[in-house]
Amino acid sequence: MSAQLQENRDSVTLYGRRWSRENADLSRTFDILVVIIMFIAITAAFHLHFQLTVGDWDFWVDWKDRQYWVTATPILLIAFPAALQYVFWEKFRLPIAATVCMLGLTLGIWITRYSGFHTWSYFPFSMVWPATMIAGGLILDAVLLLTGSALITAIIGGMSFGLLFYPANWPLLAPFRLPMEAMNSLVSVGDYIGYAYTRTSTPEYLRFIERGTLRTFGGHSAVVSAFFSGFVCILVYLLWWYIGMAFARVATLPNRMKSFMGLHDRGAEGKDA
């Protein structure tokens, strides 16, 4: 009886099988390490994608305009979450992919802004603060959880992802939209920071902000840009959902090494005989 009691204390049942407590602890530790490694990998890959696509539109506060920044940033940000949502939802039934992507990206961006822009180059945080994208990730995951449909998530979640970007960042951006007079000219606080804090640049990085026909919409360029961004987000979401589906498929190739090396399967020879 004591031996049976000791065996029950030293073992545990997981997924219908008996495991020793040591093996169960090792399995749990391995799972935790895999989760941490995957989070770091997603953060690094998404951050690299963000740096190479959005780039300067989110680096500087004076580049956060009502036209290009509002339009381009959500369109380029929805790609990675859409692909990972297929993997997390279809393979694990976890509606957390978009939120995990946005949390990882936010963490990676803040590490870069603090270590590279502020500590290394001495830019003030008021000039290099990153935009927040967590609200859009929560909306995508919530719609996918409630509907379970990629199409509905693309239509409702994708449109909401584009529309919510500017309002979610407005509490951070509003102080830099206040008007001020500088050298007998009316500018915003963000514009003046950009003028006063000169950065080295090449011709392709010269600042062209809000130069377009959207000014004819009575000053509501941010609203028009947000709706256009939301519409394009629908298409980009569907495209990257199927890209995630393609990369998630497991494909195997026939092993020709044995025949190439002159080795033959004895079981196959017995069948032929």
N, C-alpha and C positions, 0 to 999 in steps of 0.2 A: 504493500500500500504506500509506503514512504517512497519507494522507487518510482511508482507511478506519479505521485505528487511532485517529486523532483523533476521528472520528465516534463510534466505540464508547466512547471515554472521555467524550465530552460527552453521551451519551444513556444511557438505562436502560429496561429493559422492565418494565412494570407492567401486570398483568391482560391480558397478550397484546398490548399496544400499546407502541410506541416513544415515549418521552417524552424531551425534553431535560432535563438535570439541573436546570436553573433552574426549569422548570415542575414537575418532580417535587418539588423543595424547597418551592415555593410551595404545592403541593397538600398536602404533609405539614404545613406550617405552618398552613394553613387547617383541616385536620382536628384539629390540637392545639387551636386556638382554639375550634372547635366543641365539643370535649370539655370544655374548661374552662368555657365559657359554660353548657353543659348542666348540669354539676355544680353551678355556682353557682345556676342556676335551680331545680334540684331541691332544693338545700339551703334556699333561701329559701322556696319553696312549702311544703315539708314542715315547716320550722320554724314558719311561720305557722299551719299546720294544728295543730301540736302546742301552740302557745301558746294558740290559741282553744278547744281542746278539753280537753286535760289540765290545762294552766294551773297553778293553785295546788297541785294534788295533787303536783306534782313540784318546785315552787319551794322549799318549806320542808321541812326534815328532820322537823319535828314533824307534818307532814301525811302523811308516808309511813307510813300505817297498814297494818294487815293485812287490811283489808276493802275500802275504796273505791279506794285506790291500786293494790292488787294486781288488782282487778277491772277498773277503767276504763282503766288505761294501756295494756295490751296490745291491748284491743279497739279503741281509738282509733288505735293506732300501726300496726296491720296493714293499714289501708286503703290508704295511699299505696304501700307496697311491692307489694301485690297488683296494683294497676292498672299499675304500671311493670313488673312481672314479665311481664305479657302482652306489652307493647311490646318489651322487651329480648329475650324468649325467642322470640316468634313472628316478629319482624322481623329480628333479628340473631343469634339462637341464642346469646345471652350470658346465662348463669345468674348474674348479678352484681347484679341490680336491687335486691334487698332489702338486700344488704350495702352497696351504694353509698348507698342512702337512709339507712341507719343511721349510716354514717360521716359523711355530710353533716349529718345532724341533730345528731350529737354535736359536730361542729365548730361549728355554728351556736349550739348551746346554750352551749358553753363561752365563745364570744365574748360572748354576752349576759350570762352570769353574771359574767364577769370585768369587762367594761366597765360594765354597767348596775347589777348588784347589789353587786359588791365595790368597784370603783373609784369609782363615782358615788354609791352609797348607803351604802357602808361596812359591808355585811353580811359577816360572816366566812364563809369557804368551808365551814366545818363546818356551817353552817346552810343553805346554798343549793346544795350539790353536786347535779349532775344524775344521774339514773338512767342506767345503761348498757343499751342495747338491741341491741348488736352480735351477741350470741350468738343471739338470735332471728332476725336477718337471715341469719346464716350457715346456720342450720338450714333456713330457707325455701329458700335457694338450693341447698343440698346435696340436699334432697329433690326439688326440681324437676329438678336435673341428673341424678340417678340414675333417676328415674321418667319424666320428660317429660310427666307428667300433671297437669293443674290440679286434678282431683278428689282424687288421692292427696296432692298437695301441700297442699290445703286440709285434708284429714283428719289426716294425720300432721304436716305442717309447722305447720298452724294450731294444733292441740292442743299441740304442742311449744312453739310461740311463747308461748302463754299460761302453760304450766307452767314454762318456764325463766326467766321474768321475775324472779320472787322469788328463786330460788336464785342467779341471776347477780348480783343486787344485794346478796345477803346479806353478803358480805365487807365491803362498804361500810357496810351498815346495822347490822351486829351490835353495834358499840360503842355505838350510840345506843339499843339495846334493853336495856342493862344496868339493873338496878333501883337506885334510890337513894332516900334519905329526904329530903324537903324539907317543912319546916313540919309535921312529924308526919304526913306523908302519904307513901305509897309510890308513886313515879312512876318513869318511865324517864328516861334521860339526854336523849333527844329531847324528851320532854314538858317537862322542866325548862328546856331551851333555849328552847322556845316560850313558857313562862311568864315567863322572865327577860328575853327580848328582845322587848319588846312592839312590835307593829306597828299602825299606823293601819288601820282597816277599817270597812267599812259592814256593816249587819246581814246581808246575804246572804253575806258572807265570814266570818262567825263560825265558829269551829272546832267542827265536830261530827264527832268521830272515833270509829269503832267503836261506834256506838250502834245495835244491831240484834240480831236473833235468832241471829246466827252465834255468839254467846258460848255458846249452849247445846250446841255441838258439842265440848265438853270443851277449849276453848282452841285448837282447830285451825282457826281462822277463815281463816288464810292458805292452808291446803291446800284448803279448800272453795272459797274465792274463786278460787284458781288454776285449779281444775278447771272452774268455771263460766266463767271468762274464756276458757279454752282451747276450750270448746264453742262459745261465741259467736264466737270468732275464726274457727272453721270457716265459719260462715255469712257473716261479714263478708268473709272472703277471697274466697269465691265471688262475692258481690255485686260487690266492687270489681274482680275479674278481668274480669267482663262489662262493667263501666263502662269499664275500660281498653280493652277490645275495641271498645266503641262509639266512644270518642274517637279510636282509632287508625285508623278507617276514613277513607279519602280520598273525599270527595264533591265532585262538580263540578256547577255550575249552567250551563245553556245561556246563551250570550252573546247577549243581545237588544239590545245597544247599537247594532250596525250597522243593524238594521231600525228601531230607534227614531230614529236620526239620519238615516234616509232613504237609507242606503247598502246596496247589495245585493252579494252575492258573485257575481262574474262567472262563476266555475266553476259555481255553481248555476244561473245563467241559461242557460249553454250546455247543461247537462243538460236543462233544461226545454225548450229549443228542439229 
